[in-house]
Amino acid sequence: MHTIKSVFPKFNHNLIEEIESNATIHQYKAGDVIIRSGQYIKSTVLVTKGKIKVYREDDDGGEFFMYYLLPGQACAISMICATKSEKSQITAKVVEDSELIMVPLAMMDSWMMKHRSWYEFVIDTYRNRFEEILVVIDSIAFRAMDERLEFYLKRQSEACGCNDLKMSHQDIANDLNTSREVISRLLKKMEQREMIKLHRSHIEICKLRS
């Protein structure tokens, strides 16, 4: 109960008691896939520890990064798919060892009517993800690849709360659905402009535009 309260401070006492009684806790290692595109989702995912990467896959196996799930957050898409008994259109992979609370669909529905704090949490989750997706769409529709890369690095830095990003050029290329050569060339230009520093195993953020 203490862990749930600390990670989800807006949940009331009665809701936390019901989560303890009805939900299950699962531990996942980095690299584990917890939601696959095309599968039916039977529960809602709440994150208490770690980091989850949510992305879309095309028919050729290409990836497009959407957002991260962090402690205190829930997967809005899993909520929608579970409620409507639809197949998932996204893939969720564990980036850092994670602990997740799995809430059964039946409980999620009843809590919407029973617990105001759960209702507000679900609405906030939908709104926040919708706004984040709009930002991603804007970056795709109205920005050149160099601007998209800078926007991407800024989001990564904000997600980890750090200036050292441990990711390869190929990882970035996969997330932005482009080639490694393009990313390497643009990163080199950013380094020449003293926006970043390139190291063997990580990228150091120096100064990115807002």
C-alpha positions as CSV (number, residue, x, y, z in Angstrom):
1,M,0.0,0.0,0.0
2,H,2.8,2.4,0.8
3,T,4.4,1.8,-2.6
4,I,1.2,2.4,-4.5
5,K,0.5,5.6,-2.5
6,S,3.9,7.0,-3.1
7,V,3.8,6.3,-6.8
8,F,0.1,7.2,-7.3
9,P,-0.5,9.9,-4.6
10,K,-3.9,10.9,-5.9
11,F,-5.4,7.4,-5.3
12,N,-7.6,7.3,-2.3
13,H,-7.3,4.7,0.5
14,N,-10.2,2.6,-0.5
15,L,-9.1,2.4,-4.1
16,I,-5.6,1.3,-3.0
17,E,-7.1,-1.4,-0.9
18,E,-9.1,-2.7,-3.9
19,I,-5.9,-2.6,-6.1
20,E,-4.1,-4.7,-3.5
21,S,-7.0,-7.2,-3.4
22,N,-7.7,-7.5,-7.1
23,A,-4.7,-6.6,-9.1
24,T,-1.5,-8.6,-9.7
25,I,2.1,-7.4,-9.6
26,H,4.5,-8.5,-12.3
27,Q,8.3,-8.1,-12.6
28,Y,9.9,-7.6,-16.1
29,K,13.5,-7.5,-17.3
30,A,14.9,-5.0,-19.8
31,G,14.1,-6.3,-23.3
32,D,10.8,-8.1,-22.3
33,V,7.8,-7.3,-24.5
34,I,4.7,-6.9,-22.4
35,I,2.3,-5.9,-25.1
36,R,2.5,-7.0,-28.7
37,S,0.8,-5.5,-31.8
38,G,-2.2,-7.7,-32.7
39,Q,-2.8,-9.3,-29.3
40,Y,-5.9,-8.8,-27.2
41,I,-5.4,-6.9,-23.9
42,K,-7.3,-8.2,-20.9
43,S,-5.9,-5.8,-18.2
44,T,-4.7,-2.3,-17.7
45,V,-1.0,-1.6,-17.0
46,L,0.1,0.6,-14.1
47,V,3.8,1.3,-13.8
48,T,5.4,1.4,-10.3
49,K,9.1,1.0,-11.3
50,G,11.2,1.2,-14.5
51,K,10.6,2.5,-18.0
52,I,8.5,1.1,-20.9
53,K,8.9,2.1,-24.5
54,V,5.7,2.3,-26.6
55,Y,6.0,2.2,-30.3
56,R,4.3,1.2,-33.6
57,E,5.5,-1.4,-36.0
58,D,4.9,-1.5,-39.8
59,D,4.5,-4.6,-41.9
60,D,8.2,-4.7,-42.6
61,G,9.3,-4.7,-39.0
62,G,10.1,-0.9,-38.9
63,E,9.6,0.9,-35.6
64,F,8.2,4.3,-34.8
65,F,8.7,5.6,-31.3
66,M,5.6,7.1,-29.6
67,Y,6.3,7.6,-25.9
68,Y,7.7,6.2,-22.7
69,L,5.7,4.9,-19.7
70,L,7.2,5.9,-16.4
71,P,6.4,5.2,-12.7
72,G,3.0,6.7,-11.8
73,Q,1.7,6.4,-15.3
74,A,-0.6,4.0,-17.1
75,C,-0.9,2.8,-20.7
76,A,-3.9,4.7,-22.2
77,I,-3.9,2.4,-25.3
78,S,-4.2,-0.7,-23.1
79,M,-7.2,0.9,-21.3
80,I,-8.9,1.6,-24.6
81,C,-8.2,-1.8,-26.2
82,A,-9.2,-3.6,-23.0
83,T,-12.5,-1.7,-22.7
84,K,-13.4,-2.3,-26.3
85,S,-12.0,-5.8,-26.6
86,E,-9.9,-4.8,-29.5
87,K,-6.4,-5.9,-30.6
88,S,-3.5,-3.8,-29.6
89,Q,-2.0,-1.6,-32.4
90,I,1.2,-0.8,-30.4
91,T,4.1,-2.7,-28.9
92,A,5.4,-2.1,-25.4
93,K,8.9,-3.1,-24.5
94,V,10.7,-2.9,-21.2
95,V,13.7,-0.5,-21.4
96,E,14.7,-0.6,-17.7
97,D,13.8,-3.5,-15.3
98,S,10.2,-2.7,-14.4
99,E,7.4,-3.6,-11.9
100,L,3.9,-3.4,-13.2
101,I,0.4,-3.6,-11.6
102,M,-2.1,-5.5,-13.9
103,V,-5.7,-4.3,-13.3
104,P,-8.4,-6.7,-14.6
105,L,-10.8,-5.1,-17.1
106,A,-13.8,-5.8,-14.8
107,M,-12.3,-3.8,-12.0
108,M,-11.3,-0.9,-14.2
109,D,-14.9,-0.5,-15.3
110,S,-16.4,-0.7,-11.9
111,W,-13.8,1.7,-10.4
112,M,-14.8,4.4,-12.9
113,M,-18.1,4.7,-11.2
114,K,-17.0,3.9,-7.7
115,H,-13.8,5.9,-7.2
116,R,-13.5,9.5,-8.2
117,S,-9.7,9.3,-7.9
118,W,-9.6,6.5,-10.4
119,Y,-11.9,8.3,-12.8
120,E,-9.8,11.4,-12.8
121,F,-6.6,9.3,-13.2
122,V,-8.0,7.6,-16.3
123,I,-9.2,10.9,-17.8
124,D,-5.9,12.6,-17.1
125,T,-4.1,9.6,-18.7
126,Y,-6.2,9.9,-21.9
127,R,-5.7,13.6,-22.1
128,N,-1.9,13.5,-21.5
129,R,-1.3,10.8,-24.1
130,F,-3.5,12.6,-26.6
131,E,-1.5,15.8,-26.1
132,E,1.7,13.9,-26.4
133,I,0.7,12.2,-29.6
134,L,-0.3,15.6,-31.1
135,V,3.2,16.9,-30.4
136,V,4.7,13.8,-32.1
137,I,2.4,14.3,-35.1
138,D,3.4,18.0,-35.3
139,S,7.1,17.0,-35.3
140,I,6.5,14.6,-38.2
141,A,4.3,16.8,-40.3
142,F,6.0,20.2,-39.8
143,R,9.7,19.5,-39.0
144,A,12.6,18.4,-41.1
145,M,14.6,15.4,-39.9
146,D,17.3,17.5,-38.1
147,E,14.5,19.2,-36.1
148,R,12.8,15.9,-35.4
149,L,16.1,14.5,-34.1
150,E,16.7,17.4,-31.8
151,F,13.1,17.1,-30.6
152,Y,13.6,13.3,-30.0
153,L,16.8,13.8,-28.0
154,K,15.1,16.4,-25.9
155,R,12.3,14.0,-25.1
156,Q,14.7,11.2,-24.3
157,S,16.6,13.5,-21.9
158,E,13.4,14.6,-20.2
159,A,12.3,11.0,-19.8
160,C,15.4,9.9,-18.1
161,G,16.1,13.1,-16.2
162,C,19.7,13.1,-17.4
163,N,22.0,14.5,-20.0
164,D,23.7,11.2,-20.9
165,L,21.7,9.1,-23.3
166,K,22.9,5.5,-23.6
167,M,21.6,4.6,-27.1
168,S,23.2,3.8,-30.4
169,H,22.8,5.6,-33.7
170,Q,20.8,2.5,-34.9
171,D,18.5,2.7,-31.9
172,I,17.7,6.3,-32.8
173,A,17.3,5.5,-36.5
174,N,14.8,2.8,-35.6
175,D,12.7,5.1,-33.4
176,L,12.6,7.8,-36.1
177,N,12.1,5.3,-38.9
178,T,15.1,6.4,-40.9
179,S,18.6,5.1,-41.7
180,R,21.6,5.0,-39.4
181,E,23.7,6.9,-41.9
182,V,21.2,9.8,-41.8
183,I,21.2,9.9,-38.0
184,S,25.0,9.7,-37.8
185,R,25.4,12.6,-40.2
186,L,22.9,14.8,-38.3
187,L,24.4,13.9,-34.9
188,K,27.9,14.9,-36.2
189,K,26.5,18.3,-37.3
190,M,24.9,18.8,-33.9
191,E,28.2,18.0,-32.3
192,Q,29.9,20.6,-34.5
193,R,27.4,23.1,-33.3
194,E,28.2,22.2,-29.7
195,M,24.7,21.0,-29.0
196,I,25.9,17.5,-28.1
197,K,29.0,15.5,-27.5
198,L,29.3,12.0,-29.1
199,H,31.0,9.3,-27.0
200,R,31.6,5.6,-27.7
201,S,28.7,4.4,-25.7
202,H,26.5,7.4,-25.1
203,I,25.4,10.8,-26.3
204,E,26.0,13.8,-24.0
205,I,23.4,16.6,-24.2
206,C,25.0,20.0,-24.0
207,K,22.4,22.5,-25.2
208,L,19.2,21.9,-27.1
209,R,16.7,24.4,-28.2
210,S,13.3,24.4,-26.4
